[in-house]
Amino acid sequence: MLQKVLWFFLLVKPLLFPLAFAEEQAKVLLLNSYHPQYRWTAELTRGVRDKLAPAVPVENLYIEYMDARRFADDLVYQKKLTELLHYKYSRYQPDIIITSDDAAYYFMLEHGAGIFPGVAVVFCGVNVFYPELLSGKDKITGIKEGMDISGNLALIRRLQPNIKRIILLGDTTGLGLRMTERAKEIRAGWLTSPVTRDIMLEIWDDFSLEELYQQAARQEPGTAFLVLAIHKDRFGHYFSYEHDLPLLTQYSKVPVYGMWGTLMIGNGALGGMMNDPYQHGTEAAAMALTILSGVRVSTVKIKEKASYSPVFDYHQLKRFDINLDLLPQSSLVINLPVSLYKKHRLEINSIVAIVMFLILIISILFLNNQELELVVKQRTRDLDLRNKALEANSNFMKHQANTDVLTNLANRRAGLEEINAYISRFNRDNKTFALAIVDIDFFKNINDSYGHDVGDKVLQVLGACLKRLTRPGDHVYRWGGEEFLIALPYADVQACLVICQRLREKVSELVINRHDDKINITVSIGVTNFVCGDNFERLFARADKALYDAKRNGRNRVEAAPVD
Ligand SMILES: Nc1nc2c(ncn2[C@@H]2O[C@H](COP(=O)(O)OP(=O)(O)OP(=O)(O)O)[C@@H](O)[C@H]2O)c(=O)[nH]1
């Protein structure tokens, strides 16, 4: 049984479980010139990692750091490192190598064939490049980082139009010397041009850091520093871009420019035409992936120069009073003051949106309310009009109900109501008023002789006459038929008798024309006055009794009724 299991593992398992995934995938070695804490190298490595991530497993990316800044020109170190890499990679051969910066590139030129025979190389970050060194090597390509010394010198002239002196800072390491060599070539060119020959180009590559700071503190306006590359000072002290560059820029009385983006910007440099290590790393990794996909190295052309673009630090621009309008159009400026809006854009936008929403809701409510108010106003107006119409109608009805249609005087209904009100009031106030009943004499004869129309006319004329001859405070009612009632507030019997005699006389003088006939009428009047405790029936009965007496005594008379 045990034998069967062993056979299964030896023969069948490899068919069911293929080689480990990582074993099958491409292996890449990234050989960095410097150490991992060096910001430039860290950023470039990040760029390579990010670009390779989709195609190369994390474990298949070997990363080496030659530490050539701290061990620059140390021959013993270089020998030991070469031996170490040789030993290590004789077992693990990568499919492709990416080198970053000059030291790794030159290392590969010297030892590549021995340690990594036949392995393709993509270089990047090479500042100083000699094409002749590549003759006969068809498995190497890459991107020259180059240096944009000329671009930066032009930029300094643009930002500081009165520039008189530019100091280029380098060192005496192998790379430093190669860079200052290039700077000297440019200086020679400047001396021949009428535009630039008056600007002094100085190259400093032999100083201690203290001396550099002291010198920087003594510089006059019209001067600028351009950092080429500083690895070490005269005494071999390592120059840290994180620590020493901020010191240099703090001491310096003039701006410090540079080309190494991540290393310099934010560490006190004013700015410059700068190279971005992250982008540089991604470009090199993209080239490596192309080769891994099967494209022959010899067909992948060397990219002549990395991209340099203008990057500045706003704090430094302000410190040296550089006019921002002079910056190239595509400039990236860090540390720009962030407006309150930009800083709290989300909060402000949210608040504005909420306020707008509330304003919208309030506006809708306000408009609705206004509409509602208009409707209410309209309804109130309609109601008012209707009330007025009703009131007018009611007044009209009341007038109709209380008015005698023929004479337009108040009728019996109104008379009864008003005289009863007088009775209550005068009874309460212990005052008196007089009541007179006026009756046309022989009215039947007029109707009979001239017709009912004429009779009506007579009633109208008499009513108008009575109304005209009584005082405004007195009240004349048509009581019915040919009978009229007059209420005279505050008048006693004697006064009423006088008034009614005058009325009677005036009526007898009336002439009512009908065709050729002249009609005269007389009236008989019964008079009485109110005494406390009277009611309407008693009061009326006394006046009626007096009227009866007036008729009986010959008509065209006024009689007063004695009070019981
Ligand atoms: N034209 C007209 N006649 C009316 C009206 N109301 C009542 N009469 C008439 O008035 C007359 C009243 O007649 P009587 O009651 O006999 O009284 P009189 O003829 O005036 O006689 P004395 O009152 O006794 O002087 C009647 O002929 C009624 O028809 C009315 O509104 N219009």
The ligand as an SDF file (V2000), in Angstrom:
LIG
                    3D

 32 34  0  0  0  0  0  0  0  0999 V2000
 -108.3240  104.4820   -4.0890 N   0  0  0  0  0  0  0  0  0  0  0  0
 -108.1400  103.8320   -2.9800 C   0  0  0  0  0  0  0  0  0  0  0  0
 -109.1700  103.7030   -2.1370 N   0  0  0  0  0  0  0  0  0  0  0  0
 -109.0500  103.0690   -0.9800 C   0  0  0  0  0  0  0  0  0  0  0  0
 -107.8490  102.5120   -0.6060 C   0  0  0  0  0  0  0  0  0  0  0  0
 -107.9790  101.9220    0.6580 N   0  0  0  0  0  0  0  0  0  0  0  0
 -109.2660  102.1160    1.0230 C   0  0  0  0  0  0  0  0  0  0  0  0
 -109.9590  102.8310    0.0430 N   0  0  0  0  0  0  0  0  0  0  0  0
 -111.3040  103.2730    0.0230 C   0  0  0  0  0  0  0  0  0  0  0  0
 -111.5320  104.2180    1.0010 O   0  0  0  0  0  0  0  0  0  0  0  0
 -112.9250  104.2620    1.2650 C   0  0  0  0  0  0  0  0  0  0  0  0
 -113.2190  104.3920    2.6660 C   0  0  0  0  0  0  0  0  0  0  0  0
 -114.5410  104.6500    2.7960 O   0  0  0  0  0  0  0  0  0  0  0  0
 -115.1960  104.7940    4.1400 P   0  0  0  0  0  0  0  0  0  0  0  0
 -114.6400  103.8520    5.1380 O   0  0  0  0  0  0  0  0  0  0  0  0
 -116.6750  104.6540    3.9330 O   0  0  0  0  0  0  0  0  0  0  0  0
 -114.9890  106.2270    4.6450 O   0  0  0  0  0  0  0  0  0  0  0  0
 -115.2030  107.6000    3.9800 P   0  0  0  0  0  0  0  0  0  0  0  0
 -115.8830  107.4730    2.6890 O   0  0  0  0  0  0  0  0  0  0  0  0
 -113.8780  108.2960    3.8920 O   0  0  0  0  0  0  0  0  0  0  0  0
 -116.0730  108.3260    4.9790 O   0  0  0  0  0  0  0  0  0  0  0  0
 -115.6690  108.8840    6.3950 P   0  0  0  0  0  0  0  0  0  0  0  0
 -114.4180  108.3240    6.7610 O   0  0  0  0  0  0  0  0  0  0  0  0
 -116.7330  108.5180    7.2580 O   0  0  0  0  0  0  0  0  0  0  0  0
 -115.5650  110.3640    6.1280 O   0  0  0  0  0  0  0  0  0  0  0  0
 -113.4500  102.9620    0.6850 C   0  0  0  0  0  0  0  0  0  0  0  0
 -114.2550  103.2700   -0.5030 O   0  0  0  0  0  0  0  0  0  0  0  0
 -112.2180  102.1720    0.3080 C   0  0  0  0  0  0  0  0  0  0  0  0
 -112.5020  101.3730   -0.8490 O   0  0  0  0  0  0  0  0  0  0  0  0
 -106.7690  102.6250   -1.4800 C   0  0  0  0  0  0  0  0  0  0  0  0
 -105.6880  102.1450   -1.2180 O   0  0  0  0  0  0  0  0  0  0  0  0
 -107.0020  103.3060   -2.6460 N   0  0  0  0  0  0  0  0  0  0  0  0
  1  2  1  0
  2  3  2  0
  2 32  1  0
  3  4  1  0
  4  5  2  0
  4  8  1  0
  5  6  1  0
  5 30  1  0
  6  7  2  0
  7  8  1  0
  8  9  1  0
  9 10  1  0
  9 28  1  0
 10 11  1  0
 11 12  1  0
 11 26  1  0
 12 13  1  0
 13 14  1  0
 14 15  2  0
 14 16  1  0
 14 17  1  0
 17 18  1  0
 18 19  2  0
 18 20  1  0
 18 21  1  0
 21 22  1  0
 22 23  2  0
 22 24  1  0
 22 25  1  0
 26 27  1  0
 26 28  1  0
 28 29  1  0
 30 31  2  0
 30 32  1  0
M  END
$$$$
